[in-house]
Amino acid sequence: MPDNVHDDGGSATDRTRILEVHQAYLDANSTFDWKALRPIWSDDPTNVFFNMNGHTYVGLEHWTRLWQYYGERLETGQWEPFDVKVIVRGDMAVVTCHRKTKTRWTGAPSERPVWHVDKSFTSRSTMVLLKQHGDWKTVHVHFSEARDTPRPGNI
């Protein structure tokens, strides 16, 4: 297990596989390789995913359409995780981390979302996985941009 990973629960085999699924997602995300999602995401059409763009997506097919759209209009670098935590309870696991990356809009300027800024930044990630048919599958993700501004009330 990498040095920057803190783990709690589950077997070493489960934690290793969970981190492999997490890394497979980061690799796929770097190029919006939507085909790479099928082996690591649950095919339950009711799963809910929260994207960093502020919108909610339901099911793998919905997320796939988002990546097909972004794949033609957005470039990111490799998502470099740090402060990774893996919590396993039975057949459910949660992986949290911070991730460094960059984004650059490559689509038509008229399609550029108002909120998008080309930049390097840190985001936060929560992935929930279930053991289904003997393998770990992602059933929920929640992404948001991290802030480096002062915390409210310095808390």
C-alpha positions in Angstrom: 0.0 0.0 0.0 1.4 3.4 -0.9 2.8 5.6 2.0 0.2 8.3 1.7 -2.7 5.9 2.3 -4.4 5.5 5.6 -6.6 2.4 5.9 -9.2 1.1 8.4 -10.9 -2.3 8.1 -11.1 -5.0 5.4 -8.5 -7.5 4.3 -5.3 -6.5 2.7 -6.6 -8.1 -0.6 -9.8 -5.9 -0.4 -7.8 -2.7 0.3 -5.4 -3.4 -2.6 -8.3 -4.0 -5.0 -10.2 -0.9 -3.8 -7.0 1.2 -4.4 -6.7 -0.4 -7.9 -10.3 0.6 -8.7 -9.6 4.1 -7.4 -6.4 4.4 -9.5 -8.3 3.0 -12.6 -10.8 5.8 -12.2 -8.1 8.4 -11.9 -6.4 7.1 -15.0 -9.7 7.0 -17.0 -10.6 10.5 -15.8 -7.3 11.9 -17.1 -8.5 11.2 -20.7 -12.3 10.8 -20.2 -12.0 7.2 -21.2 -15.6 6.3 -20.7 -15.1 2.7 -21.8 -12.8 2.2 -18.8 -15.7 2.9 -16.4 -17.7 -0.2 -17.2 -15.4 -2.6 -15.4 -15.1 -0.4 -12.2 -18.5 1.2 -11.9 -21.7 -0.6 -10.8 -24.2 -1.0 -13.6 -27.1 -0.2 -11.2 -29.0 2.5 -13.1 -30.1 4.2 -9.8 -26.6 5.0 -8.6 -26.1 8.7 -8.0 -22.9 10.6 -8.8 -22.1 14.3 -8.0 -19.8 15.9 -10.5 -17.5 18.8 -9.8 -19.5 20.9 -12.4 -22.2 21.1 -9.7 -24.6 18.6 -11.4 -26.0 15.2 -10.4 -25.8 12.2 -12.7 -27.8 9.0 -12.3 -26.4 5.7 -13.6 -23.4 4.8 -15.5 -25.0 5.7 -18.9 -25.6 9.3 -17.7 -22.0 9.7 -16.5 -20.8 8.1 -19.8 -22.6 10.7 -21.8 -21.0 13.4 -19.7 -17.5 12.0 -20.4 -18.2 11.7 -24.1 -19.1 15.4 -24.1 -16.1 16.4 -22.0 -13.7 14.1 -24.0 -14.2 16.3 -27.0 -14.0 19.6 -25.2 -11.8 19.4 -22.1 -8.2 18.3 -21.3 -7.0 17.4 -17.8 -3.8 16.1 -16.6 -3.2 13.0 -14.5 -5.2 13.3 -11.2 -2.5 12.9 -8.5 -4.1 11.7 -5.3 -2.8 12.5 -1.8 -4.1 12.1 1.8 -5.9 8.9 0.7 -8.1 7.2 3.2 -9.7 3.8 2.7 -12.5 2.6 5.1 -13.9 -0.9 4.6 -17.0 -2.2 6.5 -18.1 -5.6 5.2 -19.0 -5.3 1.5 -18.9 -1.5 1.5 -15.9 0.8 1.2 -15.2 4.5 1.2 -12.2 6.1 -0.4 -11.5 9.8 0.2 -8.6 11.8 -1.0 -7.4 15.2 -2.3 -6.3 15.3 -6.0 -4.1 17.7 -7.9 -4.7 18.2 -11.6 -5.3 20.9 -14.3 -8.0 21.6 -16.8 -8.0 23.4 -20.1 -11.1 24.0 -22.3 -10.4 22.8 -25.9 -14.0 23.0 -27.2 -15.6 25.9 -29.1 -15.4 29.1 -27.1 -19.2 29.5 -27.4 -19.6 26.1 -25.6 -17.3 27.0 -22.7 -19.2 26.8 -19.4 -19.3 30.2 -17.6 -17.8 28.5 -14.5 -14.9 26.9 -16.3 -11.4 28.5 -15.8 -8.3 26.9 -17.2 -6.1 26.2 -14.2 -4.2 23.9 -12.0 -6.1 23.1 -8.8 -6.8 20.6 -6.0 -10.1 18.8 -5.7 -11.6 16.5 -3.1 -13.0 13.1 -3.8 -15.3 10.6 -2.1 -15.9 7.3 -3.7 -18.2 4.6 -2.3 -17.8 1.1 -3.5 -19.8 -2.1 -3.0 -18.5 -5.7 -3.4 -20.7 -7.0 -6.2 -20.3 -10.4 -7.8 -16.9 -10.8 -6.0 -15.4 -7.5 -7.1 -15.4 -3.9 -5.9 -17.6 -1.5 -8.0 -18.1 2.2 -7.6 -21.7 3.1 -6.6 -21.3 6.8 -5.7 -18.8 9.6 -6.2 -18.8 13.1 -4.9 -16.2 15.6 -6.2 -15.6 19.2 -5.3 -12.9 21.8 -5.6 -10.7 22.4 -2.5 -10.1 25.9 -1.2 -6.9 27.4 0.0 -8.6 30.5 1.4 -8.9 31.2 5.1 -11.5 28.9 6.8 -14.6 30.7 8.2 -13.9 31.6 11.8 -10.4 30.1 11.3 -11.9 26.7 12.1 
